[in-house]
Amino acid sequence: MVDPITDCATYNFTVKVYPSGQLYIACDPLDGNLGIAGDGVFGFDLPEGITTERATDIARFLNDHLICITYTTL
């Protein structure tokens, strides 16, 4: 049996815009990306029609309340 391995990284959440105009929240690594991400980045797509103000509120909430993002290999 292999022990689980957990990787942890901290991120800053910012509102960004796809070329289509749809808003999303980007996860910008602060101290290195999770290994599972490789050279990629994480993001959260937001519902169509969400306002910039509401998206910013969500990003602020994530920054204020999440310590880190983790990934566990089982």
N, CA, C and O atoms as a printed pandas DataFrame, in Angstrom:
     atom_number atom_name residue_name chain_id  residue_number  x_coord  y_coord  z_coord
0              1         N          MET        A               1    0.841   -1.181    0.000
1              2        CA          MET        A               1    0.000    0.000    0.000
2              3         C          MET        A               1    0.884    1.243    0.000
3              4         O          MET        A               1    1.874    1.312    0.729
4              5         N          VAL        A               2    0.522    2.210   -0.815
5              6        CA          VAL        A               2    1.275    3.451   -0.925
6              7         C          VAL        A               2    0.594    4.528   -0.091
7              8         O          VAL        A               2   -0.625    4.687   -0.139
8              9         N          ASP        A               3    1.392    5.261    0.669
9             10        CA          ASP        A               3    0.834    6.360    1.448
10            11         C          ASP        A               3    0.442    7.503    0.520
11            12         O          ASP        A               3    1.156    7.791   -0.441
12            13         N          PRO        A               4   -0.694    8.162    0.798
13            14        CA          PRO        A               4   -1.085    9.323   -0.009
14            15         C          PRO        A               4   -0.043   10.433    0.103
15            16         O          PRO        A               4    0.580   10.621    1.148
16            17         N          ILE        A               5    0.129   11.151   -0.984
17            18        CA          ILE        A               5    1.043   12.294   -1.011
18            19         C          ILE        A               5    0.223   13.523   -1.372
19            20         O          ILE        A               5   -0.474   13.542   -2.387
20            21         N          THR        A               6    0.312   14.549   -0.530
21            22        CA          THR        A               6   -0.435   15.773   -0.777
22            23         C          THR        A               6    0.518   16.906   -1.111
23            24         O          THR        A               6    1.487   17.160   -0.395
24            25         N          ASP        A               7    0.224   17.578   -2.207
25            26        CA          ASP        A               7    0.975   18.754   -2.654
26            27         C          ASP        A               7    0.092   19.967   -2.386
27            28         O          ASP        A               7   -1.121   19.910   -2.589
28            29         N          CYS        A               8    0.691   21.058   -1.935
29            30        CA          CYS        A               8   -0.065   22.259   -1.578
30            31         C          CYS        A               8    0.617   23.483   -2.170
31            32         O          CYS        A               8    1.844   23.574   -2.171
32            33         N          ALA        A               9   -0.177   24.429   -2.675
33            34        CA          ALA        A               9    0.368   25.690   -3.192
34            35         C          ALA        A               9   -0.633   26.807   -2.915
35            36         O          ALA        A               9   -1.842   26.584   -2.864
36            37         N          THR        A              10   -0.104   28.003   -2.740
37            38        CA          THR        A              10   -0.969   29.163   -2.501
38            39         C          THR        A              10   -1.150   29.947   -3.792
39            40         O          THR        A              10   -0.250   30.028   -4.627
40            41         N          TYR        A              11   -2.331   30.516   -3.929
41            42        CA          TYR        A              11   -2.703   31.218   -5.152
42            43         C          TYR        A              11   -3.361   32.557   -4.839
43            44         O          TYR        A              11   -3.958   32.747   -3.780
44            45         N          ASN        A              12   -3.235   33.465   -5.778
45            46        CA          ASN        A              12   -3.991   34.710   -5.758
46            47         C          ASN        A              12   -5.064   34.565   -6.831
47            48         O          ASN        A              12   -4.772   34.165   -7.958
48            49         N          PHE        A              13   -6.294   34.889   -6.484
49            50        CA          PHE        A              13   -7.419   34.746   -7.397
50            51         C          PHE        A              13   -7.753   36.110   -8.000
51            52         O          PHE        A              13   -8.014   37.070   -7.275
52            53         N          THR        A              14   -7.742   36.186   -9.332
53            54        CA          THR        A              14   -8.021   37.443  -10.017
54            55         C          THR        A              14   -9.048   37.217  -11.122
55            56         O          THR        A              14   -9.122   36.144  -11.721
56            57         N          VAL        A              15   -9.833   38.255  -11.373
57            58        CA          VAL        A              15  -10.836   38.197  -12.426
58            59         C          VAL        A              15  -10.167   38.514  -13.760
59            60         O          VAL        A              15   -9.450   39.507  -13.890
60            61         N          LYS        A              16  -10.411   37.659  -14.739
61            62        CA          LYS        A              16   -9.887   37.867  -16.091
62            63         C          LYS        A              16  -11.009   37.634  -17.090
63            64         O          LYS        A              16  -12.088   37.158  -16.736
64            65         N          VAL        A              17  -10.737   37.977  -18.349
65            66        CA          VAL        A              17  -11.768   37.905  -19.385
66            67         C          VAL        A              17  -11.259   37.090  -20.568
67            68         O          VAL        A              17  -10.180   37.352  -21.099
68            69         N          TYR        A              18  -12.059   36.091  -20.977
69            70        CA          TYR        A              18  -11.767   35.351  -22.201
70            71         C          TYR        A              18  -11.974   36.281  -23.399
71            72         O          TYR        A              18  -12.679   37.284  -23.287
72            73         N          PRO        A              19  -11.366   35.957  -24.543
73            74        CA          PRO        A              19  -11.610   36.756  -25.758
74            75         C          PRO        A              19  -13.102   36.891  -26.093
75            76         O          PRO        A              19  -13.514   37.873  -26.711
76            77         N          SER        A              20  -13.902   35.914  -25.689
77            78        CA          SER        A              20  -15.349   35.952  -25.946
78            79         C          SER        A              20  -16.065   36.986  -25.085
79            80         O          SER        A              20  -17.224   37.323  -25.330
80            81         N          GLY        A              21  -15.347   37.491  -24.059
81            82        CA          GLY        A              21  -15.959   38.449  -23.137
82            83         C          GLY        A              21  -16.437   37.818  -21.841
83            84         O          GLY        A              21  -16.804   38.535  -20.910
84            85         N          GLN        A              22  -16.439   36.482  -21.758
85            86        CA          GLN        A              22  -16.866   35.799  -20.533
86            87         C          GLN        A              22  -15.808   35.963  -19.447
87            88         O          GLN        A              22  -14.610   35.845  -19.705
88            89         N          LEU        A              23  -16.269   36.235  -18.235
89            90        CA          LEU        A              23  -15.363   36.393  -17.093
90            91         C          LEU        A              23  -15.004   35.039  -16.500
91            92         O          LEU        A              23  -15.790   34.093  -16.537
92            93         N          TYR        A              24  -13.799   34.972  -15.955
93            94        CA          TYR        A              24  -13.380   33.789  -15.206
94            95         C          TYR        A              24  -12.437   34.234  -14.103
95            96         O          TYR        A              24  -11.929   35.355  -14.124
96            97         N          ILE        A              25  -12.206   33.359  -13.147
97            98        CA          ILE        A              25  -11.260   33.643  -12.067
98            99         C          ILE        A              25  -10.016   32.815  -12.313
99           100         O          ILE        A              25  -10.068   31.586  -12.367
100          101         N          ALA        A              26   -8.895   33.506  -12.462
101          102        CA          ALA        A              26   -7.607   32.858  -12.668
102          103         C          ALA        A              26   -6.951   32.593  -11.319
103          104         O          ALA        A              26   -7.064   33.392  -10.390
104          105         N          CYS        A              27   -6.273   31.472  -11.228
105          106        CA          CYS        A              27   -5.518   31.106  -10.027
106          107         C          CYS        A              27   -4.041   31.343  -10.342
107          108         O          CYS        A              27   -3.401   30.530  -11.009
108          109         N          ASP        A              28   -3.514   32.454   -9.859
109          110        CA          ASP        A              28   -2.118   32.818  -10.112
110          111         C          ASP        A              28   -1.258   32.322   -8.955
111          112         O          ASP        A              28   -1.443   32.766   -7.822
112          113         N          PRO        A              29   -0.310   31.397   -9.219
113          114        CA          PRO        A              29    0.490   30.833   -8.136
114          115         C          PRO        A              29    1.393   31.891   -7.489
115          116         O          PRO        A              29    2.006   32.715   -8.169
116          117         N          LEU        A              30    1.453   31.839   -6.158
117          118        CA          LEU        A              30    2.294   32.779   -5.410
118          119         C          LEU        A              30    3.656   32.195   -5.071
119          120         O          LEU        A              30    4.648   32.922   -5.028
120          121         N          ASP        A              31    3.714   30.891   -4.830
121          122        CA          ASP        A              31    4.975   30.281   -4.394
122          123         C          ASP        A              31    5.269   29.000   -5.159
123          124         O          ASP        A              31    5.864   28.071   -4.613
124          125         N          GLY        A              32    4.860   28.947   -6.400
125          126        CA          GLY        A              32    5.053   27.745   -7.208
126          127         C          GLY        A              32    3.736   27.045   -7.427
127          128         O          GLY        A              32    2.875   27.033   -6.548
128          129         N          ASN        A              33    3.576   26.462   -8.598
129          130        CA          ASN        A              33    2.342   25.802   -8.986
130          131         C          ASN        A              33    2.300   24.388   -8.434
131          132         O          ASN        A              33    3.344   23.810   -8.132
132          133         N          LEU        A              34    1.115   23.827   -8.298
133          134        CA          LEU        A              34    0.999   22.419   -7.953
134          135         C          LEU        A              34    1.619   21.595   -9.074
135          136         O          LEU        A              34    1.466   21.926  -10.250
136          137         N          GLY        A              35    2.311   20.532   -8.718
137          138        CA          GLY        A              35    2.961   19.695   -9.708
138          139         C          GLY        A              35    1.999   19.148  -10.753
139          140         O          GLY        A              35    2.372   18.996  -11.916
140          141         N          ILE        A              36    0.777   18.853  -10.357
141          142        CA          ILE        A              36   -0.223   18.309  -11.266
142          143         C          ILE        A              36   -0.538   19.281  -12.403
143          144         O          ILE        A              36   -0.978   18.857  -13.471
144          145         N          ALA        A              37   -0.319   20.574  -12.185
145          146        CA          ALA        A              37   -0.637   21.591  -13.192
146          147         C          ALA        A              37    0.410   21.651  -14.295
147          148         O          ALA        A              37    0.138   22.169  -15.378
148          149         N          GLY        A              38    1.606   21.124  -14.032
149          150        CA          GLY        A              38    2.671   21.207  -15.026
150          151         C          GLY        A              38    2.918   22.659  -15.403
151          152         O          GLY        A              38    3.125   23.504  -14.532
152          153         N          ASP        A              39    2.896   22.950  -16.700
153          154        CA          ASP        A              39    3.089   24.327  -17.170
154          155         C          ASP        A              39    1.765   25.063  -17.327
155          156         O          ASP        A              39    1.744   26.200  -17.798
156          157         N          GLY        A              40    0.660   24.431  -16.939
157          158        CA          GLY        A              40   -0.661   25.033  -17.093
158          159         C          GLY        A              40   -1.066   25.863  -15.887
159          160         O          GLY        A              40   -0.308   26.028  -14.931
160          161         N          VAL        A              41   -2.264   26.369  -15.961
161          162        CA          VAL        A              41   -2.825   27.166  -14.867
162          163         C          VAL        A              41   -4.237   26.689  -14.561
163          164         O          VAL        A              41   -4.896   26.082  -15.406
164          165         N          PHE        A              42   -4.689   26.967  -13.358
165          166        CA          PHE        A              42   -6.053   26.647  -12.951
166          167         C          PHE        A              42   -6.924   27.887  -13.095
167          168         O          PHE        A              42   -6.434   29.014  -13.025
168          169         N          GLY        A              43   -8.200   27.670  -13.293
169          170        CA          GLY        A              43   -9.145   28.775  -13.358
170          171         C          GLY        A              43  -10.551   28.279  -13.100
171          172         O          GLY        A              43  -10.830   27.082  -13.182
172          173         N          PHE        A              44  -11.426   29.207  -12.790
173          174        CA          PHE        A              44  -12.834   28.904  -12.552
174          175         C          PHE        A              44  -13.676   29.699  -13.537
175          176         O          PHE        A              44  -13.651   30.930  -13.526
176          177         N          ASP        A              45  -14.425   29.000  -14.391
177          178        CA          ASP        A              45  -15.352   29.679  -15.291
178          179         C          ASP        A              45  -16.564   30.137  -14.489
179          180         O          ASP        A              45  -17.062   29.415  -13.626
180          181         N          LEU        A              46  -17.022   31.329  -14.783
181          182        CA          LEU        A              46  -18.168   31.905  -14.087
182          183         C          LEU        A              46  -19.391   31.880  -15.005
183          184         O          LEU        A              46  -19.255   31.816  -16.227
184          185         N          PRO        A              47  -20.580   31.930  -14.413
185          186        CA          PRO        A              47  -21.795   31.876  -15.234
186          187         C          PRO        A              47  -21.873   33.045  -16.219
187          188         O          PRO        A              47  -21.442   34.159  -15.921
188          189         N          GLU        A              48  -22.423   32.767  -17.377
189          190        CA          GLU        A              48  -22.619   33.802  -18.376
190          191         C          GLU        A              48  -23.501   34.909  -17.789
191          192         O          GLU        A              48  -24.502   34.632  -17.127
192          193         N          GLY        A              49  -23.123   36.145  -18.037
193          194        CA          GLY        A              49  -23.910   37.278  -17.572
194          195         C          GLY        A              49  -23.517   37.812  -16.199
195          196         O          GLY        A              49  -24.050   38.830  -15.758
196          197         N          ILE        A              50  -22.587   37.134  -15.515
197          198        CA          ILE        A              50  -22.153   37.627  -14.207
198          199         C          ILE        A              50  -21.491   38.989  -14.378
199          200         O          ILE        A              50  -20.803   39.230  -15.370
200          201         N          THR        A              51  -21.696   39.861  -13.428
201          202        CA          THR        A              51  -21.107   41.200  -13.519
202          203         C          THR        A              51  -19.658   41.174  -13.037
203          204         O          THR        A              51  -19.254   40.290  -12.282
204          205         N          THR        A              52  -18.898   42.147  -13.483
205          206        CA          THR        A              52  -17.512   42.283  -13.029
206          207         C          THR        A              52  -17.470   42.491  -11.522
207          208         O          THR        A              52  -16.590   41.961  -10.843
208          209         N          GLU        A              53  -18.415   43.258  -11.000
209          210        CA          GLU        A              53  -18.465   43.514   -9.555
210          211         C          GLU        A              53  -18.671   42.211   -8.779
211          212         O          GLU        A              53  -17.989   41.966   -7.783
212          213         N          ARG        A              54  -19.595   41.390   -9.225
213          214        CA          ARG        A              54  -19.862   40.114   -8.539
214          215         C          ARG        A              54  -18.667   39.173   -8.670
215          216         O          ARG        A              54  -18.302   38.505   -7.703
216          217         N          ALA        A              55  -18.056   39.112   -9.847
217          218        CA          ALA        A              55  -16.880   38.268  -10.044
218          219         C          ALA        A              55  -15.744   38.710   -9.121
219          220         O          ALA        A              55  -15.034   37.878   -8.556
220          221         N          THR        A              56  -15.581   40.013   -8.976
221          222        CA          THR        A              56  -14.545   40.549   -8.086
222          223         C          THR        A              56  -14.846   40.187   -6.637
223          224         O          THR        A              56  -13.931   39.869   -5.876
224          225         N          ASP        A              57  -16.113   40.232   -6.248
225          226        CA          ASP        A              57  -16.506   39.813   -4.894
226          227         C          ASP        A              57  -16.136   38.355   -4.650
227          228         O          ASP        A              57  -15.641   38.012   -3.576
228          229         N          ILE        A              58  -16.371   37.500   -5.635
229          230        CA          ILE        A              58  -16.047   36.078   -5.499
230          231         C          ILE        A              58  -14.539   35.882   -5.370
231          232         O          ILE        A              58  -14.084   35.122   -4.516
232          233         N          ALA        A              59  -13.763   36.561   -6.210
233          234        CA          ALA        A              59  -12.304   36.460   -6.137
234          235         C          ALA        A              59  -11.802   36.946   -4.776
235          236         O          ALA        A              59  -10.915   36.332   -4.182
236          237         N          ARG        A              60  -12.364   38.034   -4.293
237          238        CA          ARG        A              60  -11.969   38.566   -2.981
238          239         C          ARG        A              60  -12.283   37.556   -1.875
239          240         O          ARG        A              60  -11.473   37.347   -0.972
240          241         N          PHE        A              61  -13.461   36.930   -1.949
241          242        CA          PHE        A              61  -13.834   35.913   -0.970
242          243         C          PHE        A              61  -12.827   34.761   -0.975
243          244         O          PHE        A              61  -12.385   34.319    0.085
244          245         N          LEU        A              62  -12.467   34.276   -2.162
245          246        CA          LEU        A              62  -11.490   33.186   -2.254
246          247         C          LEU        A              62  -10.149   33.598   -1.658
247          248         O          LEU        A              62   -9.540   32.825   -0.918
248          249         N          ASN        A              63   -9.682   34.804   -1.968
249          250        CA          ASN        A              63   -8.409   35.290   -1.423
250          251         C          ASN        A              63   -8.456   35.414    0.099
251          252         O          ASN        A              63   -7.463   35.154    0.779
252          253         N          ASP        A              64   -9.604   35.808    0.626
253          254        CA          ASP        A              64   -9.739   36.016    2.071
254          255         C          ASP        A              64   -9.912   34.722    2.855
255          256         O          ASP        A              64   -9.579   34.669    4.039
256          257         N          HIS        A              65  -10.436   33.664    2.204
257          258        CA          HIS        A              65  -10.844   32.481    2.964
258          259         C          HIS        A              65  -10.152   31.171    2.593
259          260         O          HIS        A              65  -10.285   30.190    3.325
260          261         N          LEU        A              66   -9.429   31.125    1.500
261          262        CA          LEU        A              66   -8.710   29.897    1.154
262          263         C          LEU        A              66   -7.239   30.037    1.529
263          264         O          LEU        A              66   -6.603   31.042    1.210
264          265         N          ILE        A              67   -6.710   29.043    2.195
265          266        CA          ILE        A              67   -5.303   29.057    2.587
266          267         C          ILE        A              67   -4.431   28.559    1.440
267          268         O          ILE        A              67   -3.397   29.151    1.129
268          269         N          CYS        A              68   -4.858   27.468    0.818
269          270        CA          CYS        A              68   -4.097   26.915   -0.298
270          271         C          CYS        A              68   -4.979   25.960   -1.077
271          272         O          CYS        A              68   -6.078   25.615   -0.643
272          273         N          ILE        A              69   -4.489   25.538   -2.230
273          274        CA          ILE        A              69   -5.124   24.493   -3.020
274          275         C          ILE        A              69   -4.250   23.260   -2.871
275          276         O          ILE        A              69   -3.026   23.342   -2.965
276          277         N          THR        A              70   -4.880   22.121   -2.640
277          278        CA          THR        A              70   -4.118   20.893   -2.483
278          279         C          THR        A              70   -4.524   19.860   -3.527
279          280         O          THR        A              70   -5.626   19.898   -4.074
280          281         N          TYR        A              71   -3.609   18.944   -3.785
281          282        CA          TYR        A              71   -3.867   17.803   -4.640
282          283         C          TYR        A              71   -3.228   16.596   -3.964
283          284         O          TYR        A              71   -2.050   16.628   -3.608
284          285         N          THR        A              72   -4.012   15.528   -3.787
285          286        CA          THR        A              72   -3.508   14.330   -3.109
286          287         C          THR        A              72   -3.481   13.158   -4.086
287          288         O          THR        A              72   -4.488   12.829   -4.713
288          289         N          THR        A              73   -2.319   12.542   -4.201
289          290        CA          THR        A              73   -2.152   11.324   -4.981
290          291         C          THR        A              73   -2.412   10.155   -4.052
291          292         O          THR        A              73   -1.781   10.032   -3.002
292          293         N          LEU        A              74   -3.334    9.306   -4.436
293          294        CA          LEU        A              74   -3.683    8.148   -3.572
294          295         C          LEU        A              74   -2.933    6.915   -3.973
295          296         O          LEU        A              74   -3.104    5.862   -3.359
